[in-house]
Amino acid sequence: MDIISFSEYLLKELRAQIELRSEHLTYGGASDWDAYCKVTGEITGLSSAENLIKDLLKRMEKVNDD
């Protein structure tokens, strides 16, 4: 598996985890404020990881184009 395939797989999994947590909140899955904060923090962390991977892929594309 090359780095691009690995990155695409990882992005797909991150998006799936973000979606699961978002649906959890949408359907009232947070029992209290602390649970809500925990899940939103997880979503934030997963989104940050997703953005880092996307940025690295863009940098790799730019290097390969040069």
WOWOSUL-V829323 format. One record per helix or strand of 2 or more residues. SS is the DSSP state (A for helix, B for strand). FROM is the first residue (numbers start at 1). TO is the last residue. If there is no record, write none. Layout:
# WOWOSUL-V829323
ss: <SS	SS>
from: <FROM	FROM>
to: <TO	TO>
This chain:
# WOWOSUL-V829323
ss: <A	A>
from: <3	33>
to: <26	65>
